[in-house]
Each structure stands twice: as structure tokens, then as C-alpha cells.
């Protein structure tokens, strides 16, 4: 039976684990491999790792880093960053990664989705959509770490991605990134009815209550967070954490 998933999202910058606020001011918070080891111990449902340098610097994925993460990881692993070809995606899958995440690649070359899906199956292809609120309503889609505004319409993009065979959609709020004051529920209300594939929400979680609210409102959904799982307390001390089985039972 399908159930909601609680997914830590790790951002990699200059080979280190970082956290951002509204996609800016990357703060170093530790070593990605050490974080993976801790999430293994805490039996996380899944792990998402996004290399925020690869696309921005127009370089290939760091295959050695990905291999090290995949070898260590004992939960389903989703990797995103710098993937532009089927060959790159296939190489990453062969390293032991279960899902690959496309952002700019999916928008600038939509055929990449269907090409990869044909090779490895729809369930392994994830589209990450980074959005920012417009001043007078609606949302714009951004790529390249929130620096490049796309001309695509959000609602049309959702439909197009699904028609091309994407297996999961991650919707990420740039405005709420690192703020830790809750998810953008109005955004999810807008997008959820348009999705026929599993959906994951990222950006804004500041407490387990935020995750509980998301699940209560939208049911079976992926609840992803970064700051919530790397910071602790009002002073944001760096401490990798994740809900235990008792806490999860209260959330579900």
C-alpha cells in the first residue's frame, strides 16, 4: 500500500553539504557522506541529493561523488544535477542510484524525459520544478538555481511532463526555501489536481507539524525538507535529525 514519504533533501555545493535561503547564501553544514550515514541509521524513507553546481557551471555530474553516495546509501536515492543526456543518466543508474531528477534538462529538452524513461522506466524519472510567486498572482518557473526565469507556463508544464512519461514531480518553492515557516499550501492546491503521478513538495518545512499538515490536507504525498533535517533549535545548530517511528506514527 502506498504511504506518504518523508524525504531529506541534501544540497551539494563545492563537494560539501549546504543549506540555502531562497536559493541564496549557501551555508556549509557538513559532509554529504556523513549525512547519508546518519540518515541510514535513522531509516529515512528516501533521500534526494541535488548538486547545485553542476548545471550552473555547465559541467558533468560528479560521478565519483555519486558512486560514493550510492554505495553508502541504504535507502532509495534520487540524484539531480547536470544531467543532459541519456548516457549520463544511464551511467548514474549503473552506479546504484534509483531515481534521477531533471530540472533545466526537463524544461530545455523535454524529449530527454521520454528518452530516459524508455531506457529505465517512468518510475525512475523525476522532474524538479522550481517556482517563485509573481507579485500579482500566479507562479513563474525558474532553472539554474533560481537565476533563470523560464517562459513556460506552470500548469502546461505539469501536463507536458506527464505526457512525456515523467514518473514523479517535485514542486519546490523558491520563496519558502530555508524559511522554515511552512509549505506553500496554496501552490500545492493549485498543482495537485493536475498531477496523475506521485508528487513531492519541497521548500518551507520548519517542523514535523508542517509535514503533518501537508499529509492531512493532500493525502499520499512526498514531504521533502532540507533545513528541518539539518538544523535544530531556534539558533539553527547543525544537527542531522529525522523523525523516529513513534513521531512518524503521529504524523501519519
Secondary structure, 3 states (H helix, E strand, C coil): CCCCEEEEEEEEECCEEEEEECCEEEEEEECHHHHHHHHHHCCCCEEEEEECCCCCCCCCCCHHHHHHHHHHCCCEEEEECCCCCHHHHHHHHHCCCCEEEECHHHHHCCHHHHHHHHHHCHHHEEEEEEEEECCCCCEEEEECCCCEECCCCHHHHHHHHHHCCCCEEEEEECCCCCCCCCCCHHHHHHHHCCCCCEEEEECCCCCHHHHHHHHHHHCCCEEEECHHHHEECCCCEECCCCCCHHHHHHHC
